[in-house]
Amino acid sequence: MSFSGNYLCTSFKVQLFQGVHDFPDHAFRLALYGEAATLTAATTAYTTAEEIAASGDYTTGGVLLTSSTPVAAGATAVVSFTSLTIAGAALRARGALIYNSTAAGNPAVAVLDFGLLRGVSGAGIAITFPAVTAADAILRIA
């Protein structure tokens, strides 16, 4: 296992100051990865290495996410995505990478560690994003 937690990618934080990411106008995707994937806070871009194979609703490159409009929750800037279920006969993933598929180079946004291999044959994988609050939003900058 090479996942070791959930991370807001360091390169994403820098790219916010550079104007690389535009929520909600850019397309953000969620790519699923197997247990051997090496994704950390230092991940800088989408990679096909150890991405799970296409199955059902899942295609290589990941699924399109619907982002919320960024808002302030107190002194914290927050944004999240709409929860989704990815149907597929053989989907099993250990984690995911959210990345910007509109910006040049497919820059990484966040690494998600599912804690263990997820997915049930025939049932697919449900991705539930938390509420858009200062304490819970999937992307938040305090």
C-alpha positions in Angstrom: 0.0 0.0 0.0 1.4 3.4 -1.0 -1.4 5.7 0.1 -0.8 7.3 3.5 -3.6 9.9 3.9 -5.6 12.6 2.3 -3.8 15.6 0.9 -4.3 19.0 -0.7 -1.5 18.8 -3.2 1.3 21.3 -2.5 1.5 22.3 -6.2 -2.2 23.1 -6.1 -1.7 25.6 -3.3 1.0 27.4 -5.3 -1.1 27.3 -8.5 -4.0 29.0 -6.7 -1.7 32.1 -6.4 -0.7 31.7 -10.1 -4.4 31.6 -11.3 -4.1 28.1 -12.8 -7.4 26.8 -11.3 -10.8 28.4 -11.9 -13.7 27.0 -9.9 -16.4 26.3 -11.1 -15.5 27.0 -14.7 -12.7 24.5 -15.2 -13.4 20.7 -15.5 -12.2 18.7 -12.6 -12.0 14.9 -12.7 -11.6 12.1 -10.2 -9.3 9.3 -11.2 -9.3 6.0 -9.3 -6.2 4.1 -8.3 -5.2 0.6 -7.0 -3.2 -0.2 -3.9 0.2 0.1 -5.6 -0.3 3.8 -6.6 2.1 6.3 -5.0 0.1 9.5 -4.5 1.1 12.0 -1.9 1.0 15.8 -1.2 3.9 16.0 -3.6 1.8 14.6 -6.5 1.8 17.4 -9.2 -0.3 16.0 -12.0 -2.7 13.3 -13.2 -0.9 10.0 -14.0 -2.0 6.8 -15.6 0.4 4.8 -13.4 -1.6 2.3 -11.3 -4.9 3.9 -12.4 -7.6 1.2 -12.3 -8.9 -0.2 -15.6 -12.0 1.2 -17.3 -15.2 -0.6 -16.2 -18.8 0.3 -16.5 -19.2 4.1 -16.0 -15.5 4.5 -15.3 -13.1 5.4 -18.1 -9.4 6.0 -18.0 -8.8 9.5 -17.0 -11.5 9.4 -14.4 -15.0 10.8 -14.0 -16.1 14.4 -14.4 -16.9 16.1 -11.2 -19.4 18.9 -10.6 -17.9 21.6 -8.3 -19.7 24.0 -6.1 -19.0 27.7 -6.3 -16.2 28.7 -3.9 -17.6 30.5 -0.8 -16.3 31.8 2.5 -17.3 29.9 5.6 -16.2 32.2 8.3 -12.5 32.9 7.6 -12.1 29.7 5.5 -12.5 29.5 1.7 -14.3 26.3 0.7 -15.4 24.4 -2.3 -16.6 20.8 -2.8 -18.1 18.5 -5.4 -21.4 16.7 -6.0 -21.3 13.2 -4.6 -21.6 10.4 -7.2 -21.7 6.7 -7.8 -19.5 5.1 -10.4 -21.2 1.9 -11.6 -19.0 -0.9 -12.9 -18.7 -4.6 -12.8 -15.1 -4.7 -11.6 -14.3 -1.5 -9.9 -12.0 -1.8 -6.9 -9.9 1.2 -5.8 -7.7 2.2 -2.9 -7.8 5.9 -3.5 -8.3 8.7 -5.9 -6.8 11.9 -7.4 -8.8 15.0 -8.1 -7.2 16.9 -10.9 -7.9 19.8 -13.2 -8.4 18.4 -16.8 -8.8 21.9 -18.3 -5.5 23.4 -17.2 -2.3 22.5 -19.1 -0.6 19.4 -17.8 -3.6 18.1 -15.8 -2.5 19.6 -12.5 -3.2 17.6 -9.3 -5.6 19.1 -6.7 -6.1 16.5 -4.0 -5.3 13.0 -3.1 -8.0 10.9 -1.4 -7.1 7.8 0.6 -10.1 5.4 1.0 -8.4 3.6 3.9 -8.6 0.2 2.2 -9.5 -1.3 -1.1 -13.1 -0.3 -1.9 -15.6 -1.6 -4.4 -17.9 -4.5 -4.7 -18.3 -6.6 -7.8 -21.3 -5.3 -9.7 -22.1 -2.5 -7.2 -19.5 0.1 -8.2 -18.0 2.8 -5.9 -19.9 5.6 -4.2 -17.9 8.8 -3.6 -19.6 11.0 -1.0 -18.1 14.5 -0.6 -18.7 16.3 2.7 -20.7 19.4 3.2 -19.4 22.8 2.1 -18.4 24.0 5.6 -15.2 25.3 7.1 -14.8 22.1 9.0 -15.9 19.6 6.4 -15.4 20.8 2.8 -13.2 18.6 0.7 -11.2 21.7 -0.4 -10.7 24.3 2.2 -8.1 27.0 2.8 -8.0 28.6 6.2 
